[in-house]
Structure formats: structure tokens, C-alpha cells
Amino acid sequence: MSQTDDQIDLGFGQPVYDEDGNELGTVRGFDEHGFYVTTDDGIGAMSGEHLSTGQAGEAELMWRCWECGEMGDIQEIPDSCPACGAERESIYYWTED
């Protein structure tokens, strides 16, 4: 697959493939350099089952802004950071203890 001037619309949890059609993983975050892919098995689209039960010793999956550090509920990923206005590309997955 060759890159053209067309924009590619990527979102959290979306699968990413190489030129031969092999799945590389799923999108887990964005920054000014591009996007990050997770290759961990079982982490598909970061659904509600990935959220913490709140018990001690478990991490809670959240979103976090690369620019200012603001964090929020992963089920409500904003189009831009509500604290600093950074674009959605500055928001990535974060696990909070």
C-alpha cells in the first residue's frame, strides 16, 4: 500500500496493517511524531472490561494529554484537551495506579 496525499483517519483501538496485510497491532496513542501501536494480545479496542475495578493494586485505564498532563475517563475521550485545548493527537492512553 503506498501513501498518497489523502489523509488516513486513525482512531484508538483501530487495527494497523503492514504492506502485506499482516496486522501489526492496534492504535494506543498519538503524538507529534505519529501514532503508537500496542502488540499486546487481548488489548483490542480498550473496552470497558479493561477498566479497573478500583481494588488496590490494579491500574485504571484513562486518557492523558501530552501537552499539560490532564487526565480523564477513557470512555469519554475528548476531541481536544479540555484543560489546554491541545488537539486530539496529543491525547493517549494512560494507566493510573
C-alpha positions in Angstrom: 0.0 0.0 0.0 1.5 3.3 -1.0 1.0 6.6 0.9 -0.8 9.4 -1.0 -1.8 12.9 -0.2 -5.0 11.6 1.2 -5.4 11.7 5.0 -5.8 8.4 6.8 -8.3 8.5 9.6 -7.0 6.5 12.6 -8.6 6.1 16.0 -7.9 4.5 19.3 -8.2 0.7 19.1 -8.2 0.6 15.3 -6.0 -2.2 13.8 -2.9 -1.3 11.8 -1.6 -3.4 9.0 1.8 -3.7 7.1 2.1 -3.6 3.3 1.4 -7.3 3.1 -1.8 -7.1 5.1 -0.4 -8.5 8.3 -1.9 -7.0 11.4 0.8 -5.2 13.4 -1.4 -4.2 16.4 -3.9 -1.6 17.4 -3.6 2.2 17.8 -3.0 3.1 21.5 -2.0 6.7 21.3 -0.9 9.7 19.2 1.7 12.5 19.5 3.5 14.9 17.2 5.6 12.1 15.7 2.7 9.9 14.7 0.9 7.1 16.4 1.7 4.3 18.8 0.6 0.7 18.3 0.2 -2.0 21.0 1.1 -5.5 20.2 -0.2 -7.0 23.4 -2.6 -9.8 22.9 -6.1 -9.2 24.3 -5.9 -5.4 24.1 -8.2 -4.8 21.2 -10.3 -1.6 21.4 -9.8 -0.8 25.1 -13.3 -1.6 26.0 -15.0 -1.2 29.5 -13.6 -4.6 30.6 -10.1 -3.0 30.6 -11.1 -0.5 33.3 -10.1 -1.1 36.9 -12.4 -2.5 39.5 -10.9 0.0 41.9 -9.3 -2.7 44.1 -5.9 -1.9 45.5 -3.0 -2.9 43.2 -4.9 -2.5 40.0 -4.3 0.1 37.4 -7.1 2.2 35.9 -7.1 3.0 32.1 -7.5 6.7 31.4 -6.6 9.2 28.7 -3.9 11.8 29.2 -2.8 15.0 27.4 0.8 15.0 26.3 0.9 18.9 26.5 -0.4 19.6 30.0 -0.9 16.2 31.8 -4.7 16.5 32.1 -6.4 13.1 32.6 -9.9 11.8 32.2 -12.2 8.8 31.8 -11.3 6.6 28.8 -14.9 6.2 27.9 -15.2 9.9 27.1 -12.1 10.7 25.0 -12.4 14.4 24.1 -11.8 15.9 20.6 -9.3 18.3 22.3 -7.9 18.6 25.8 -10.5 20.4 28.0 -7.7 21.9 30.1 -5.3 23.3 27.5 -7.1 22.9 24.1 -4.4 20.6 22.6 -5.6 18.7 19.6 -6.8 15.1 19.9 -3.4 13.8 18.6 -1.9 14.9 21.9 -4.2 12.6 23.9 -3.1 9.0 24.6 -3.9 6.0 26.8 -2.6 6.2 30.3 -2.7 3.7 33.2 -3.2 5.3 36.6 -2.5 3.3 39.8 
